[in-house]
Amino acid sequence: MTKPPVTTDQSSDRASSRATDRSFTGPLEPVDDCTWRIPKSYKPGMLVDGLIFADERLIPLLRSDRAPEQVANVAFLPGIQQASLAMPDIHWGYGFCIGGVCATDPASGGVVSPGGVGYDINCGVRLVRTNLTLADVKPVLTQLVNQMIRDIPVGVGQGGNFVFSPDELRTLMREGVPFLARQGLASADDIACTEAEGCIPGACPEYVSDRALARGADQCGTVGAGNHFIEVQVVDRVENDTVAAAFGLHAGQICVLIHSGSRGLGYQVCDDALRALRDAPAKYGFDLPDRQLVCAPVESPEGKHYLGGMRAAANYAFCNRQLLMWHVRQVFARIFGRSWEALDMQLLYDVAHNMAKIEEHAVGEARKDVCVHRKGATRAFPAGHHDIPERYRHIGQPVIIPGDMGRASWVLVGGPRSLGRSFGTTCHGAGRCLSRTAATKAAKGRNIRDELLKESGVVARCRSREGLAEEQPAAYKDVDVVVDVVHRAGLSLKVARLRPLGVIKG
């Protein structure tokens, strides 16, 4: 799927020649102890600097990957504002790096790029808290995980229990989670605690192809494969008592983390868009260093078409995670012999990390409506922002950061410097440090499932041995280090660390 970049100048040619190795040899200038600059002088045509949030501990990994080259390439996009940004979980992606962020100004010809969202539109996470403790769950953990993988659809192309007709899918994509509420599959609290209340305005299901509809017909309420999972966790420690209390978290508490996206439907929407926009850069006179950065002005017919379809896929993804939570609630009720309401299985928050949204931000001395691309990056608004659910507005937006299945995940809160430094954005996870191929090779002759149980006490179930090999803990950066960077940068602040107990994967 990855294609060689289109080169347009000598510096781009040099970058292309480096594509044969896996390292970045360009400039990384320290700005402060957790920010590094790629100056716009690096490549003729860069409109802004590149800025990467990282510290000295992450620089060797940063240098070993070509993702910083993608940060520089994104700086070519018409209408880009302030800087091309990347979070400390940065790694190579399609067009944009994973962990990439940029904002463009539609009023000055700013573009939208499908590569800045990715194939899994609105891949995201939701965290469900409970009134259970580790003592409650430990005796039945294996039974609980086994029941989850029996009852919850996981795996490549796997369909589920919810099958929607094309007309139903279009309604679901237009209305999002409120559509499920009318079916008795979502509560008012579920809606309130989902980003955008589970419905991105401006969705245009009519822009979603029949092929995408067919792929998505039976995949809403399924986990999928790759790095998607459902994980039973315990609150390992609390870093901020005040915020944790506002979020309903305390040490020793059991939570469930759900990570999935828009499945085959979203993939097809992205694939369709990339083909439709193939000739748009030439049409609008854009000179870009990488053909994977195909884009169109936000206000153009092509840009509006992509955004309408992307929003529809995003609403599908919110519904997907909602139905997965419905499955989880049923499993817990079955194992513990009490209703999910009695177990107080309430949604703490659901937040996307693959999205392009029109948001108002301060840019210099002006306030502008900009198109913020977050690819493998999480919205992180500080206290007082009007887009935060009312119950959290006084404290800040919950930020949920999954790590790997052997170490930890984190709950953070939007930090005071996020709006000024990153358009209200933080990291989305630990970030890969081994490709799936390399991880599989490293796992040869090993039993990752047994290792997880022996070394971390984690009960893991997966449809394939390869799935566990690809997602082994060693394939990821240390999430504690990544979170420490965004905390010190003021993008998002530590609230609570969660330790994995059991996980199901495709």
Secondary structure, 3 states (H helix, E strand, C coil): CCCCCCCCCHHHHHHHHHHHCCCCCCCCEEEECCEEEECHHHCCCCCCEEEEECCCCCHHHHHCCCHHHHHHHHCCCCCECCEEEEEEEEECCCCCCEEEEEEECHHHCCEECHHHCCCCCCCEEEEEEEEEEHHHHHHHHHHHHHHHHHHCCCCCCCCCCCCCCHHHHHHHHHHCHHHHHHCCCCCHHHHHCEHHHHCCCCCCHHHCCHHHHHHHCCCCCCCCCCCCEEEEEEEEEECCHHHHHHHCCCCCEEEEEEEECCHHHHHHHHHHHHHHCCCHHHHCCCCCCCHHHCCEECCCHHHHHHHHHHHHHHHHHHHHHHHHHHHHHHHHHHHHCCCCCCCCCEEEEEEECEEEEEEEEEECCEEEEEEEEEECCEECCCCCCCCCCHHHCCCCCEEEECCCCCCCEEEEEECCCHHHHHCCEECCCCCECCCHHHHHHHCCCCCHHHHHHHHHCCEEEECCHHHHHHCCHHHECCHHHHHHHHHHCCCEEEEEEEEEEEEEEC
